[in-house]
Amino acid sequence: MPGIIGAVDGTHIRINAPKEHHCFYINRKNYHSILLQGVCDSDLLFIDIYTGQPGSVHDATLFKKSDLYNRISTNNIDFSNNTHIIGDKAYPLATYLMVPYKDNGNLTPREKNFNLILSKSRAVIENAYALLEGRFRRLKYIETVRMEFIVLLVMSATILHNLCILCDDKVEELFSMEKEILEEKQLLL
């Protein structure tokens, strides 16, 4: 799709129940989490992140609380030359944010095709999250209870993720090395 500068989505980072207001951190899948909202480019680099909100917050609400939304609302981000970010149906349609047509059963073939292309283009953010969690497996479950440390850990992981990509560090090579080490250990047993 022309003009896309990034794809936005949120993901849940599983945490222990916080001591205060723990019920706010229970997400729709019934576990405690904080949210990470990311915007990534076509190279899977995070170009914007916002994290630390409780897991019960909806993606659209998370977006409206984010620094990115604030910068957009105050015209501190220029979406010139018909550029935009893309999101899923949880996000509000705006001149700077393209989302799929709502499927009420009456979509035209052209609208269905648009949704398909948008979905394929938006897959980069899902891939970026998968790569991030594959590289930094601690993000699958953070055991610390101090929220400020959790937020710093998540932010640090996204920065390191970007550095790994920029330095051409292939996570697939890490997984294959890990697999070889496990196979060697089993042969020794």
PyMOL commands that set and color helices and strands:
alter all, ss='L'
color gray80, all
select helices_A, chain A and resi 22-25+59-65+67-73+109-135+137-140+147-166+171-188
alter helices_A, ss='H'
color red, helices_A
select strands_A, chain A and resi 4-14+33-40+46-54+84-86+97-98
alter strands_A, ss='S'
color yellow, strands_A
deselect
rebuild
show_as cartoon
